[in-house]
Amino acid sequence: MFNTKKKNEKGEVVVAICPLCNLRVEFIGAPMVRCYSTGGTYEPEQIMWVLESKVSKETGYDVENIRGNDKEQDFLPNAHTAEDEKEG
């Protein structure tokens, strides 16, 4: 995993933005980065680095489906308990 926030050559803080959905990236893997909003993958070199001061506070993270919010689109296979495993 790589940092999603870093300082550029001018000492300014920049944050990673997904080029597919324009949301902030919560983590960067290797050798590919997955966009959790679109399901697409791309090279780490394609990440857009934007000044943190220029990124709107409303720009969320690119993790809509990683935390188990949606059974149909969830990328984590164990995010939901199976119907027969639920405690009664």
C-alpha positions in Angstrom: 0.0 0.0 0.0 1.1 3.5 -0.8 0.2 6.8 0.8 -2.8 8.6 -0.7 -1.5 12.0 0.6 2.0 13.3 0.0 3.9 16.5 -0.4 4.9 17.7 -3.9 8.2 19.2 -4.9 7.0 22.6 -3.6 6.1 21.2 -0.2 2.4 21.4 -0.8 0.1 18.6 0.3 -1.5 16.7 -2.6 -4.1 13.9 -2.4 -4.8 11.0 -4.7 -8.0 11.3 -6.9 -9.4 8.4 -8.9 -9.3 9.2 -12.6 -12.4 7.0 -13.2 -14.8 8.5 -10.8 -13.1 11.6 -9.5 -13.4 10.6 -5.8 -10.6 10.5 -3.3 -8.6 7.2 -3.1 -8.5 5.7 0.3 -5.6 3.3 -0.5 -3.3 2.5 -3.4 -2.3 -1.1 -4.1 0.3 -2.5 -6.3 0.5 -3.3 -9.2 -3.0 -2.0 -9.9 -5.4 0.3 -8.2 -9.1 -0.7 -8.1 -11.9 1.9 -8.3 -14.5 0.7 -5.9 -17.1 2.9 -7.4 -16.9 1.7 -10.9 -15.1 -1.6 -10.4 -12.4 -0.7 -12.9 -8.7 -1.0 -12.4 -5.8 1.3 -13.5 -2.1 1.8 -13.1 -0.9 3.8 -10.0 0.8 6.2 -12.5 -2.7 7.2 -13.7 -3.8 8.6 -10.3 -4.5 12.3 -10.4 -2.6 14.2 -7.6 -4.5 17.3 -6.7 -3.7 20.0 -4.1 -5.6 19.2 -1.0 -6.6 22.9 -0.7 -8.3 22.6 -4.1 -10.3 19.4 -3.3 -13.8 20.1 -2.1 -14.7 18.9 1.4 -17.7 17.2 -0.2 -15.4 15.0 -2.4 -15.7 11.6 -0.7 -13.5 8.6 -0.8 -13.6 6.0 -3.6 -14.9 3.2 -1.3 -18.6 3.2 -1.7 -18.8 -0.6 -2.1 -15.8 -1.7 0.0 -17.5 -1.4 3.4 -20.4 -3.7 2.9 -23.1 -1.2 2.0 -24.6 -3.1 -0.8 -25.0 -6.9 -1.1 -25.3 -6.7 -4.9 -22.2 -4.7 -5.5 -20.0 -5.4 -2.5 -16.4 -6.3 -3.3 -15.7 -7.9 0.1 -17.0 -11.5 0.0 -17.3 -11.8 3.8 -18.9 -8.4 4.4 -22.3 -9.9 5.0 -23.2 -13.0 6.9 -24.9 -15.7 4.8 -28.6 -16.0 5.4 -28.3 -19.3 7.2 -25.5 -18.0 9.4 -27.4 -15.1 11.0 -27.8 -15.4 14.7 -31.4 -15.7 15.8 
